[in-house]
């Protein structure tokens, strides 16, 4: 008999007129007990293995993949979802799913009222829905399902809790062979959810503390310089030419600090997932031309010539035009900053291996091979750049994050005294995914 929509622990009583299941023979009972025992041992072994895996990584994207795979394995379901509560807004949103492309469901908010996950958050306990289509109280869940190319038949949802605080919900969807969820399923998923919640929280805290400590370290040096210079400016015997020089240095460092803090906040928002890409059909060639136009004056002031090698057209694609322009601005700006006076920059694009590939090549000094591998790390600057414009050390990290969120990759090829070439590629399949769903437009 299919289980009804129920809260775990609610006994199911068969109607009196329902045909009773024949009693099993002793041999069959023994066989059933052995099978159940074997399944329980397998689940216990899986939990131990999952526990070790969860505790071994602080990389949140990888961590979420492990949790989803483990959920499907433990509950024997076809799909699973992780919904988290935003610490700043307290809104519930989809963080990861095993059955829907991230670009489509990215940061989709789910109201607490009228949704299965919302019920679990509010009541802080698991919930089984064996027939979602008949669960009239969960209208939001039905609307979400209608927006996706996926049909949810049954759901087991458990809270992700740490120290008595709910941080999200773990959902197992569509039991294999249309079997009902069991008390053992609930017990296994709750055990796994407890470990998953701790792992997710640790990954969040590590990311924040690691980022903040890097930021404090980077701010310390310019702040100490500003303090020292400001004290020197108070000396009455300071020559006028030095006073002007110190004032200009303070202004320059203050501007760099402002840019660094802005970039820090930008990267923090990108890495936390709070930035939503605005997917729309874009004209990549037009974006490249616009960016070059903006940067050409800066290049001309240094006697740098920008050469363009663009095809007549590129295949249509979807993406966030402003964010892609931000990547190009960073790459071309760097090519100007670290180029030789009267040097050249070449900007090219092509359709290659099912991707739109863009490259920015300069005639600068090049980058040492041991520094290339660190270029996209936060706050990293190439050593021995005296005489070149100092940056925040965050621009390339931001560019990399934006490209990755589009499903692409970014890389650099460089040789000392021969310049550098920065390229990024956006796969048309990933860039052409549907625009992220907005549930508020359908309520």
C-alpha positions as CSV (number, residue, x, y, z in Angstrom):
1,X,0.0,0.0,0.0
2,X,1.3,3.5,-0.9
3,X,1.9,5.6,2.2
4,X,-0.2,8.7,2.6
5,X,1.2,12.2,3.0
6,X,2.3,12.1,6.6
7,X,4.6,13.3,9.3
8,X,7.2,10.7,10.3
9,X,6.1,8.6,13.2
10,X,2.4,8.6,12.3
11,X,1.2,5.0,12.1
12,X,-0.6,3.9,9.0
13,X,-3.6,1.7,9.7
14,X,-5.0,-0.3,6.8
15,X,-8.7,0.0,6.2
16,X,-10.8,-2.9,7.4
17,X,-12.0,-3.8,4.0
18,X,-8.5,-3.8,2.5
19,X,-7.1,-7.2,1.6
20,X,-4.7,-8.3,4.2
21,X,-1.2,-9.4,3.2
22,X,-0.7,-13.2,3.6
23,X,1.6,-14.2,6.5
24,X,5.1,-15.1,5.5
25,X,6.5,-18.6,6.1
26,X,9.3,-19.0,8.7
27,X,11.8,-19.3,5.9
28,X,10.5,-16.2,4.2
29,X,10.6,-14.3,7.5
30,X,14.2,-15.3,8.0
31,X,15.1,-14.2,4.5
32,X,13.4,-10.9,5.0
33,X,15.2,-10.3,8.3
34,X,18.6,-11.2,6.6
35,X,17.8,-8.8,3.8
36,X,16.9,-6.0,6.2
37,X,20.0,-6.6,8.3
38,X,22.2,-6.6,5.2
39,X,20.6,-3.3,4.1
40,X,21.1,-1.8,7.5
41,X,24.8,-2.8,7.5
42,X,25.2,-1.3,4.1
43,X,23.6,1.9,5.2
44,X,25.8,2.1,8.3
45,X,28.9,1.5,6.2
46,X,27.8,4.2,3.8
47,X,27.3,6.7,6.7
48,X,30.8,6.0,8.0
49,X,32.2,6.6,4.5
50,X,30.1,9.7,3.9
51,X,31.1,11.0,7.3
52,X,34.8,10.7,6.5
53,X,34.3,12.4,3.1
54,X,32.3,15.3,4.5
55,X,35.0,16.0,7.1
56,X,37.8,16.0,4.5
57,X,36.8,19.0,2.4
58,X,36.1,22.7,3.1
59,X,35.3,23.3,-0.6
60,X,31.6,24.1,-0.6
61,X,30.7,23.2,-4.2
62,X,32.5,19.8,-3.8
63,X,30.9,19.4,-0.4
64,X,27.4,19.9,-1.8
65,X,28.0,17.4,-4.6
66,X,29.0,14.8,-2.0
67,X,25.9,15.5,0.1
68,X,23.6,15.1,-2.9
69,X,25.2,11.9,-4.1
70,X,25.0,10.5,-0.5
71,X,21.3,11.5,-0.2
72,X,20.4,9.6,-3.4
73,X,22.4,6.6,-2.3
74,X,21.1,6.4,1.3
75,X,17.4,7.0,0.5
76,X,17.5,5.2,-2.9
77,X,15.9,8.1,-4.7
78,X,16.3,9.6,-8.1
79,X,17.1,13.1,-7.2
80,X,17.9,15.4,-4.2
81,X,18.1,19.1,-3.3
82,X,19.8,21.3,-0.7
83,X,18.0,24.5,0.4
84,X,19.8,26.9,2.7
85,X,18.8,29.9,4.7
86,X,20.6,33.1,3.8
87,X,22.1,34.3,7.1
88,X,21.6,38.0,6.2
89,X,18.0,37.9,4.8
90,X,16.7,34.7,6.5
91,X,15.2,33.7,3.1
92,X,15.2,30.1,2.0
93,X,16.7,29.3,-1.4
94,X,17.9,26.5,-3.5
95,X,21.7,26.1,-3.2
96,X,22.2,22.8,-5.1
97,X,20.2,20.1,-6.9
98,X,21.2,16.9,-8.5
99,X,18.6,17.0,-11.2
100,X,18.3,20.7,-12.4
101,X,21.1,22.7,-13.9
102,X,22.5,25.2,-11.4
103,X,22.2,28.1,-13.9
104,X,18.4,27.6,-14.1
105,X,17.6,27.2,-10.4
106,X,20.4,29.5,-9.2
107,X,19.5,31.2,-5.9
108,X,15.7,30.5,-6.5
109,X,14.0,31.7,-3.3
110,X,11.3,29.5,-1.7
111,X,8.7,31.0,0.6
112,X,8.3,29.4,4.0
113,X,4.6,29.4,3.7
114,X,3.1,26.9,1.3
115,X,6.3,24.9,0.6
116,X,7.4,21.6,2.0
117,X,10.9,22.9,2.8
118,X,9.3,25.9,4.5
119,X,7.2,23.5,6.7
120,X,10.3,21.6,7.7
121,X,12.1,24.9,8.6
122,X,9.2,26.1,10.7
123,X,8.5,22.8,12.5
124,X,12.1,21.8,12.7
125,X,11.4,18.1,12.0
126,X,11.2,15.8,9.0
127,X,8.2,15.5,6.6
128,X,7.2,12.8,4.2
129,X,5.0,13.6,1.2
130,X,4.2,10.4,-0.7
131,X,2.0,12.1,-3.3
132,X,3.1,15.7,-3.9
133,X,0.3,16.3,-6.5
134,X,-2.3,15.6,-3.8
135,X,-0.7,17.8,-1.1
136,X,-3.0,20.8,-1.6
137,X,-1.5,22.6,1.4
138,X,1.9,23.0,-0.4
139,X,0.9,25.2,-3.3
140,X,4.3,26.7,-3.7
141,X,6.0,23.3,-4.1
142,X,3.5,22.5,-6.8
143,X,4.3,25.8,-8.6
144,X,8.0,25.1,-8.4
145,X,7.5,21.7,-9.9
146,X,5.4,23.2,-12.8
147,X,8.4,25.5,-13.7
148,X,10.9,22.7,-14.0
149,X,11.3,19.9,-16.5
150,X,11.2,17.5,-13.5
151,X,8.2,15.8,-11.9
152,X,8.3,15.3,-8.2
153,X,6.2,12.4,-7.0
154,X,7.4,11.8,-3.4
155,X,9.5,13.8,-1.0
156,X,11.4,13.1,2.2
157,X,12.6,16.4,3.7
158,X,14.7,16.7,6.8
159,X,16.1,19.8,8.5
160,X,19.8,20.7,8.4
161,X,20.4,21.7,12.0
162,X,23.5,22.7,14.0
163,X,23.4,23.6,17.7
164,X,19.6,23.7,17.6
165,X,19.6,26.2,14.7
166,X,18.1,25.3,11.3
167,X,20.4,26.4,8.5
168,X,18.5,24.7,5.7
169,X,16.7,21.6,4.4
170,X,17.8,18.4,2.7
171,X,15.3,16.8,0.3
172,X,15.2,13.3,-1.2
173,X,12.9,13.1,-4.2
174,X,11.1,10.2,-5.9
175,X,11.8,6.9,-4.2
176,X,13.0,4.2,-6.6
177,X,10.4,1.7,-7.8
178,X,7.7,4.0,-6.4
179,X,8.2,2.5,-2.9
180,X,7.1,4.6,0.1
181,X,9.6,6.2,2.4
182,X,10.3,4.2,5.6
183,X,11.2,5.1,9.1
184,X,14.7,3.7,8.3
185,X,15.0,6.2,5.4
186,X,14.1,9.0,7.8
187,X,16.6,7.8,10.4
188,X,19.4,7.5,7.8
189,X,18.8,10.8,6.2
190,X,18.6,12.6,9.6
191,X,21.9,11.1,10.6
192,X,23.5,12.2,7.4
193,X,21.9,15.7,7.6
194,X,23.4,16.2,11.0
195,X,26.9,15.6,9.6
196,X,26.1,17.6,6.5
197,X,25.0,20.7,8.5
198,X,28.2,20.7,10.4
199,X,30.3,20.3,7.3
200,X,28.4,23.2,5.5
201,X,28.7,25.5,8.4
202,X,32.5,24.7,8.7
203,X,32.9,25.4,5.0
204,X,31.1,28.7,5.4
205,X,33.1,29.8,8.5
206,X,36.4,28.7,6.9
207,X,35.7,30.7,3.8
208,X,34.7,33.8,5.8
209,X,37.6,33.6,8.3
210,X,40.2,32.8,5.6
211,X,39.0,35.7,3.4
212,X,38.8,38.2,6.3
213,X,42.3,37.3,7.6
214,X,43.7,37.9,4.1
215,X,41.9,41.2,3.9
216,X,43.2,42.4,7.3
217,X,46.7,41.4,6.2
218,X,46.5,43.3,3.0
219,X,45.0,46.4,4.6
220,X,47.7,46.6,7.3
221,X,50.6,47.8,5.2
222,X,48.8,50.7,3.4
223,X,47.1,51.8,6.6
224,X,50.5,51.9,8.5
225,X,51.9,54.0,5.6
226,X,48.9,56.4,5.8
227,X,49.4,56.8,9.5
228,X,53.1,57.5,9.2
229,X,52.7,60.0,6.3
230,X,49.9,61.8,8.1
231,X,52.1,62.2,11.2
232,X,54.9,63.6,9.0
233,X,52.6,66.1,7.5
234,X,52.0,67.7,10.9
235,X,55.7,68.6,11.2
236,X,56.1,72.4,10.8
237,X,59.7,72.0,9.4
238,X,58.6,69.7,6.5
239,X,59.7,71.2,3.2
240,X,56.8,72.2,0.8
241,X,57.9,69.8,-2.0
242,X,57.9,66.9,0.4
243,X,54.5,68.0,1.8
244,X,53.0,67.9,-1.6
245,X,54.6,64.5,-2.4
246,X,53.3,63.0,0.9
247,X,49.8,64.4,0.2
248,X,49.8,62.8,-3.2
249,X,50.9,59.5,-1.8
250,X,48.2,59.6,0.9
251,X,45.6,60.3,-1.8
252,X,46.9,57.5,-4.0
253,X,46.9,55.0,-1.1
254,X,43.5,56.0,0.1
255,X,42.1,55.5,-3.4
256,X,43.7,52.0,-3.6
257,X,42.2,51.1,-0.2
258,X,38.8,52.2,-1.4
259,X,39.2,50.1,-4.5
260,X,40.4,47.1,-2.4
261,X,37.5,47.2,0.0
262,X,35.0,47.5,-2.9
263,X,36.7,44.6,-4.7
264,X,36.8,42.6,-1.5
265,X,33.0,43.0,-1.0
266,X,32.4,42.2,-4.7
267,X,34.4,38.9,-4.5
268,X,32.8,38.0,-1.2
269,X,29.4,38.3,-2.7
270,X,30.4,36.3,-5.8
271,X,31.9,33.5,-3.7
272,X,29.0,33.3,-1.3
273,X,26.5,33.0,-4.2
274,X,24.6,36.2,-3.3
275,X,25.3,37.6,-6.8
276,X,22.7,36.5,-9.3
277,X,23.8,36.5,-12.9
278,X,21.3,38.1,-15.3
279,X,21.0,35.7,-18.2
280,X,19.9,37.2,-21.5
281,X,20.9,36.9,-25.1
282,X,24.1,38.9,-25.5
283,X,26.2,40.3,-28.4
284,X,29.7,39.2,-27.3
285,X,31.4,41.0,-30.2
286,X,29.5,44.2,-29.3
287,X,30.6,43.9,-25.7
288,X,34.2,43.5,-26.8
289,X,34.0,46.6,-29.0
290,X,32.4,48.7,-26.3
291,X,35.0,47.7,-23.8
292,X,37.9,48.6,-26.2
293,X,36.3,52.0,-26.8
294,X,36.2,52.7,-23.0
295,X,39.8,51.7,-22.6
296,X,41.3,53.2,-25.7
297,X,41.9,56.6,-24.2
298,X,43.8,55.2,-21.3
299,X,45.9,53.2,-23.8
300,X,46.5,56.2,-26.0
301,X,47.9,58.2,-23.0
302,X,50.6,55.6,-22.7
303,X,51.2,55.4,-26.4
304,X,49.8,51.8,-26.5
305,X,48.1,50.7,-29.6
306,X,45.1,48.3,-29.3
307,X,44.7,45.9,-32.3
308,X,41.5,44.0,-32.9
309,X,41.0,40.7,-34.5
310,X,37.4,39.7,-34.5
311,X,35.3,37.5,-36.7
312,X,32.3,38.8,-38.6
313,X,30.0,37.0,-36.2
314,X,29.8,34.5,-33.4
315,X,27.0,32.0,-32.5
316,X,24.3,33.5,-30.3
317,X,24.7,32.9,-26.6
318,X,23.2,33.7,-23.2
319,X,25.0,35.4,-20.4
320,X,25.3,38.4,-18.1
321,X,26.5,41.2,-20.4
322,X,27.6,43.5,-17.5
323,X,29.7,40.8,-15.8
324,X,31.4,39.7,-19.0
325,X,32.2,43.3,-19.7
326,X,33.7,43.5,-16.2
327,X,36.0,40.6,-17.1
328,X,37.1,42.3,-20.3
329,X,37.7,45.6,-18.6
330,X,39.9,43.9,-16.1
331,X,42.0,42.0,-18.7
332,X,42.4,45.0,-21.0
333,X,43.1,47.4,-18.1
334,X,45.9,45.0,-16.8
335,X,47.3,44.8,-20.3
336,X,47.6,48.6,-20.3
337,X,49.0,48.9,-16.8
338,X,51.7,46.2,-17.1
339,X,52.6,46.9,-20.8
340,X,55.7,48.7,-22.0
341,X,55.4,52.3,-23.1
342,X,54.4,52.5,-26.7
343,X,53.6,48.8,-26.6
344,X,50.7,46.9,-28.3
345,X,47.6,45.0,-27.1
346,X,45.8,42.5,-29.3
347,X,42.2,41.6,-28.6
348,X,40.8,38.6,-30.5
349,X,37.8,36.3,-30.4
350,X,36.8,33.1,-32.1
351,X,34.4,30.2,-32.1
352,X,36.4,27.1,-31.0
353,X,35.5,23.7,-29.6
354,X,31.9,24.7,-29.0
355,X,33.0,27.8,-27.0
356,X,33.3,31.5,-27.6
357,X,37.0,32.2,-26.8
358,X,38.3,35.7,-26.1
359,X,42.0,36.5,-25.7
360,X,43.9,39.7,-24.6
361,X,47.6,39.7,-25.5
362,X,50.1,42.4,-24.5
363,X,53.7,43.2,-25.3
364,X,54.7,43.7,-21.6
365,X,57.5,42.2,-19.6
366,X,55.8,38.8,-19.2
367,X,55.2,36.8,-16.0
368,X,57.7,34.4,-14.3
369,X,56.6,30.8,-14.6
370,X,56.5,30.3,-10.9
371,X,54.1,33.3,-10.6
372,X,51.7,32.2,-13.3
373,X,50.1,29.4,-11.1
374,X,49.2,32.0,-8.4
375,X,47.8,34.8,-10.6
376,X,44.1,34.0,-9.9
377,X,44.6,33.7,-6.1
378,X,43.2,36.4,-3.9
379,X,45.5,39.4,-3.2
380,X,48.3,37.9,-5.3
381,X,50.6,40.4,-7.1
382,X,53.5,39.4,-9.3
383,X,56.8,40.1,-7.4
384,X,59.2,42.7,-8.7
385,X,56.7,45.0,-10.3
386,X,58.4,48.3,-9.3
387,X,57.5,51.1,-11.6
388,X,54.2,49.4,-12.5
389,X,50.8,50.4,-11.3
390,X,49.9,48.6,-8.0
391,X,46.5,46.9,-8.0
392,X,44.3,45.4,-5.4
393,X,45.2,41.8,-6.2
394,X,41.6,40.9,-6.5
395,X,40.7,41.7,-10.1
396,X,41.7,38.4,-11.6
397,X,40.0,36.5,-8.8
398,X,36.8,38.3,-9.5
399,X,37.2,37.7,-13.3
400,X,37.8,34.0,-12.7
401,X,34.7,33.7,-10.5
402,X,32.5,35.4,-13.1
403,X,33.8,33.2,-15.9
404,X,33.3,30.1,-13.8
405,X,29.7,31.1,-12.9
406,X,29.1,31.2,-16.7
407,X,30.3,27.6,-16.9
408,X,33.6,28.7,-18.5
409,X,37.3,28.8,-17.7
410,X,40.0,31.5,-17.8
411,X,43.8,31.0,-18.2
412,X,47.1,32.8,-19.0
413,X,50.1,32.0,-21.1
414,X,53.2,34.1,-20.6
415,X,56.9,34.3,-21.3
416,X,59.4,36.7,-19.8
417,X,60.3,39.6,-22.1
418,X,57.7,38.4,-24.6
419,X,54.4,39.5,-23.0
420,X,51.3,37.7,-21.7
421,X,48.1,36.4,-23.1
422,X,45.0,36.1,-21.0
423,X,42.1,34.1,-22.4
424,X,38.6,33.0,-21.3
425,X,36.2,30.6,-23.0
426,X,32.4,30.4,-22.5
427,X,30.8,27.1,-23.5
428,X,27.8,27.8,-25.6
429,X,25.8,24.9,-23.9
430,X,26.4,26.3,-20.4
431,X,26.1,29.9,-21.5
432,X,22.9,29.1,-23.4
433,X,21.1,27.6,-20.4
434,X,17.7,29.0,-19.5
435,X,17.3,32.2,-17.5
436,X,17.2,31.4,-13.7
437,X,13.7,30.9,-12.6
438,X,11.9,33.6,-10.6
439,X,9.3,32.1,-8.4
440,X,7.8,35.4,-7.4
441,X,6.7,36.0,-11.0
442,X,4.5,32.8,-10.7
443,X,2.9,33.3,-7.3
